[in-house]
């Protein structure tokens, strides 16, 4: 098969495929919708877990995948509904033909109005066909728009992280070049966005176009528009396509507003409130974390009712905990922070093991855990207890710190566990309450 786009045979093939594209659209939409529904909840769960564990890179990836999944689901479901309506209209046309306004027996006023608004049934079918075809193309174009916005944000963060905040670079590079790049990116982003919403207004004036072209050229690579540029301009040269894009925009805004709504049935009670002497949030009890997206709070105990003479306490690890340990004991702070995105492929003894021997790592890990234990303590009602944590994982595989408190001498009934943490504040050591968890103890 020839793929010369100028040859008559290739154009004839495209025309033939164009007539039968609805079948391909329905097949692709069906498989895509099934796959998207299957991936929707796992993506949402992974995004929430990455956010709770403060894994910024993973969160960004899962967030983008979740947004793309949501956009495709909405558009493809709407496409299937409209395409089904189109097929139904074709079947009705086969049975009934065009609309005979005279046979309806309406008055002249209504008859003329309907003829003006509807014109013909064939026109209605043609409009449905146009809506379905354009909507199908827009569905995948929007994914590229999401990637474009993300690429611009990543460019801002990269300049700020690797140039402006880089202490190893000379000041004239980190501040001069870095600030200049940020200003260029900011102006370029505003100009590109303005040109986008005005559908190419900056490209129409001869002199403005000359000034805007360098910005357009840079951002065409930055926003990855070289991958989808033909689709954009094919939409822009079609009035029907532009009208559909403008009409869909309010729907996306409406969906965003609707998904942000929540009904409050109390002025003072909230199921997301942190645990305290009066509130028991499920994030602090292992036996209540039953859903896949449930994530433990700052501290977790087995249950609201404790029947054993000991109390298990688990504190999930987060990057902020390591930052606090370094602030409390800066002697174990590494010269090079290796947290963040990295490859498992290494070509030297550095990388994942800090360039240290196993004995050195074990020694620093012991100091790390000792510092953690010095920072944390417990208070059950008025009883003060020291911590003796070990590093472990929760039943769901989350890394964290675990200890067991002796409570056999507690009286039966309600008690309040307070997790205390020491921190340095203006050169002084102060104690703050990290979590307050109510529980009931009944000696079994």
Residue pairs with C-beta under 8 A, 6 or more apart in sequence:
1 13
2 9
2 10
3 10
4 10
5 11
17 24
21 133
22 83
22 86
22 129
22 132
22 133
25 79
25 83
25 132
25 133
25 136
26 80
26 83
29 76
29 79
29 80
29 83
29 136
30 80
32 72
32 76
33 73
33 76
33 77
33 80
36 69
36 72
36 73
36 76
37 73
39 65
39 69
40 66
40 69
40 70
40 73
41 292
43 62
43 65
43 66
43 69
44 66
44 293
45 292
45 293
46 58
46 62
47 59
47 62
47 63
47 65
47 66
48 293
48 295
49 293
49 295
50 58
50 59
50 62
51 59
52 295
52 318
53 295
53 316
53 317
53 318
53 398
54 318
54 319
54 320
56 340
57 340
57 341
60 150
64 146
64 147
64 150
67 146
68 143
68 146
71 139
71 142
71 143
71 146
72 139
72 140
72 143
74 255
75 135
75 136
75 138
75 139
75 142
76 136
76 139
78 135
79 132
79 135
79 136
79 139
82 128
82 131
82 132
82 135
83 132
85 128
86 125
86 128
86 129
86 132
89 121
89 124
89 125
89 128
90 125
92 121
93 121
93 122
93 125
97 121
98 120
98 121
98 122
99 118
99 120
99 121
101 111
101 114
101 115
102 111
104 111
106 114
118 124
130 240
131 244
134 235
134 238
134 240
134 241
134 244
135 244
135 248
137 231
137 235
138 235
138 244
138 245
138 248
141 228
141 231
141 232
141 235
144 224
144 225
144 227
144 228
147 224
148 223
148 224
148 225
151 222
151 223
151 224
152 185
152 189
152 219
152 222
152 223
155 185
155 222
156 182
156 185
159 178
159 181
159 182
159 185
160 178
160 182
163 169
163 173
163 174
163 177
163 178
163 181
164 174
164 175
164 178
164 179
164 182
165 174
166 174
167 174
187 215
188 215
188 218
188 219
188 222
189 219
191 202
191 212
191 215
192 215
192 216
192 219
192 223
194 201
194 202
195 201
195 202
195 203
195 212
195 216
199 236
199 242
200 236
202 208
202 209
202 212
202 216
203 209
203 212
203 216
219 225
220 226
220 229
225 232
234 241
235 241
235 242
235 245
236 242
264 270
272 281
273 279
273 281
274 281
274 297
274 435
274 436
275 281
275 283
275 284
275 297
275 435
275 436
275 437
275 438
276 436
276 438
277 416
277 436
277 438
278 438
279 438
280 304
280 437
280 438
281 297
282 288
282 289
282 294
283 289
283 294
283 295
283 296
283 297
283 300
284 296
284 297
284 299
284 300
284 301
284 435
284 437
285 300
285 301
285 302
285 303
285 304
286 296
286 300
286 301
286 302
286 303
286 314
286 394
286 395
287 302
287 303
288 294
288 303
289 295
289 296
289 300
289 396
295 316
296 314
296 316
296 394
296 398
296 400
297 435
298 315
298 316
298 419
298 434
298 435
299 313
299 314
299 315
299 417
299 419
299 434
299 435
299 437
300 313
300 314
300 315
300 316
300 394
301 311
301 312
301 313
301 314
301 417
301 437
301 439
302 311
302 312
303 439
304 438
304 439
304 440
305 439
305 440
305 442
306 407
306 439
306 440
306 441
306 442
307 441
307 442
307 443
307 444
308 444
309 406
309 407
309 408
309 443
310 404
310 405
310 406
310 407
310 408
311 380
311 404
311 405
311 407
311 417
311 439
312 402
312 403
312 404
313 378
313 402
313 403
313 404
313 405
313 417
313 419
314 392
314 394
314 400
314 401
314 402
315 321
315 376
315 389
315 400
315 401
315 402
315 419
316 394
316 398
316 399
316 400
317 398
317 399
317 400
317 401
319 339
321 372
322 339
324 375
324 421
324 423
325 332
325 368
325 371
325 372
325 375
326 332
326 333
327 423
327 424
328 371
328 374
328 375
328 422
328 423
328 424
329 367
329 371
331 367
332 364
332 367
332 368
332 371
334 354
338 351
338 352
338 354
342 351
342 352
344 352
346 352
348 355
349 355
353 361
354 361
356 364
365 391
369 389
369 390
369 391
369 401
372 389
372 401
373 386
373 387
373 388
373 389
374 422
375 421
375 422
375 423
376 387
376 389
376 419
376 420
376 421
376 422
376 434
377 384
377 385
377 386
377 387
377 420
377 422
377 431
378 384
378 385
378 386
378 387
378 405
378 417
378 418
378 419
378 420
379 385
379 417
379 418
379 420
380 405
380 407
380 410
380 415
380 416
380 417
380 418
381 415
381 416
383 410
385 405
385 406
387 403
388 403
389 401
389 402
389 403
390 401
390 402
390 403
391 399
391 400
391 401
392 400
392 401
392 402
393 399
393 400
394 400
407 441
408 443
410 441
411 441
412 441
412 442
412 443
413 440
413 441
414 438
414 439
414 440
415 438
415 439
415 440
415 441
416 436
416 437
416 438
416 439
417 435
417 436
417 437
417 438
417 439
418 433
418 435
418 436
419 433
419 434
419 435
419 436
419 437
420 431
420 432
420 433
420 434
421 431
421 432
421 433
421 434
422 429
422 430
422 431
422 432
423 429
423 430
423 432
424 430
